[in-house]
Every structure is written in structure tokens, then in C-alpha cells.
Amino acid sequence: MKDVATSLMGQQRTFEADKKSQRCYHRRAIMELSMPTWLIFQLFAMACMPAAYDMARDRGRSTKAWLSTALIFGPFALLALLILGPARTSASH
């Protein structure tokens, strides 16, 4: 069985009713599965912010910069602070 429809431009198009319907929302299911993962990472990143503040202050680094870095990168900012160590200060003569 064929259905005939007229498009906005006046062209007639035929559609076969026997075709299987396509799953239009297939990708949406994938996005919904990744949403809790993103939410958990963001919550963990916000939980890392006080630790990043304390570590930056103890090491003589900018606390504002490391707070924003911890918000974006989460625990990776703590790892970077740990690897960088204390800030170097220039010795005055």
C-alpha cells in the first residue's frame, strides 16, 4: 500500500506504509546514560575545590586560579598542584 502526500512545494511524494519505522530517539538513550556520569564528575570536582584552595595557599600559588582550575578539571587540578610543588620566589639581594 502506498500513501501519496503533497509537499509544500506542490510535489507529490509517495511513501510506502510497509517500511519499518526508524528509531528517531536512539541517540537520546545514549545521552541519558552519560548524564549521571557527568553529574558525578561535577559534584566530585566541586568537592575538590576546598582541597585545591588549601593546597594552593600552602604552596604560595594563586588561590582563585586554582579554585577555577579545580572546578573545571576536578581531581586533576589537585594532582597538578601536587606535582608542581611550592612556588618559587625570587631572592632579594
N, C-alpha and C positions, 0 to 999 in steps of 0.2 A: 504494500500500500504506500502510495506517495502522497505527500502533502505539498500543496503549492502555496507559496506566500509571495507577496509583493513587497519589495524593499522600498525604502524611502525615495530612491531614485527611479522608481517605476519599473524596475527589472523584476521579472519573475524568477523565483528560485524554487527548486524542488528539494524536499527533504524526505529522506526515507525514514519511515517510522520504525523499521526493523533494526536500525543501528542501536548498538548498546550505548547507554548513557555514559558519559565521561564523568569521572570523579573530579569535580571542579575544586573541591576543598581538600585535596590530598596533601598539599604542602602546608596547609594550616595545622594539621595534626603534628607535623614535624616541629613547627614553631612553638606550639603549645608545650611540647616535651622539653624544649630547651629553655623555656621561660623560668621554671623553678631553679635551674642551674644558674642562670644569670642573677636571679634574685638572691640566691645563697651566696654567690661571689660578692655581690654588692654589700650585703649585710656583713660578710666577713671583712670586706675592705673597710667599712666604717668602724668595725670593731678594732682594726689595726691602727686607726688614727691616733688614739691616745698613746700607744706604744711608740709610734713614729715621732710624736711630739716630744716625748721624754728622751728618746734616743738622740734626736736632733739637738735638743737643748744640752744634753750631756756631752755631746761631741762638738759643740760650738758651731753648729750649722743653722741655717735659716729654718725656723720652725714653720712659718707659713708655707714655704716652698715644699717642705717635706710632708706637711699635712695634706696639701693638694695632691702631691705625688702618691701618698698612701690612699687617698680617695679613688684615684684613677687605677693604680696598679696593685693595690691591696698589699698582700704579704711580700710581694716582690720589692716594694719600697723598703721594708724592714731588712730584707736580705741585702739590698744595695747599701743601706746605712751601715750594716754590719761589716760589709766588705770594705767600704771607704774608710772607716775608722774616724778618728778625730780630725778636725780641720787643722790645716797648717796655718800658723800665724807667723807673720814676718817679724824677725827680731829687730828691735830698735837699737841703734848704736849709740 
